[in-house]
Amino acid sequence: MAVYTLPELPYDYAALEPVINPQIVELHHDKHHAAYVKGANDTLEQLAEARDKESWGSINGLEKNLAFHLSGHILHSIYWHNMTGDGGGEPLAVDGVGELADAIAESFGSFAAFKAQLTKASATTQGSGWGVLAYEPLSGRLLVEQVYDHQGNVGQGSTPILVFDAWEHAFYLQYKNQKVDFIDAMWAVVNWQDVARRYAAAKERGDSLLLAP
């Protein structure tokens, strides 16, 4: 039985228009995300076979494949819920996300500074990757990270709470090679309620993950 399964979208394919058109959402979820789920499950089976046969010559490649596919599955699972057709704007206390708004201001100086940093981080990823807002438990702060592919350049222990997919398959059919335009448009569909829930959950369990004070 498969360990990982493709989650259903929390909305229909057209829910994110005009920022992301239905064709992209359908292909991105049903084909690309599904491929990462299959890749993670296939790699787990291959690792089990390698253990049974004590065939360790392929272990390096299999471990890399598992990290790639599993991280792709996790980031996409966050990505879909990070967006909503009636989202966007700025997180505000009046909308019930004041704790997140305060954390952003404390960590980056202002929402505008945070928005500029995450936009630049997402738009300037070399090749394929992500821009990520993550909770870092050692400092208790929010950080912006550039994630190459799905799993590179990530602080160990940090929890992603807002992710911008900067792979070409996320935007090319609609935005062509204008990645910056896509990232700018993404701010109109950010689901701050979802981001705030993720921040609260990461903060609550963060200290328990630390190995040292």
Disulfide bonds with the S-S distance in Angstrom:
none
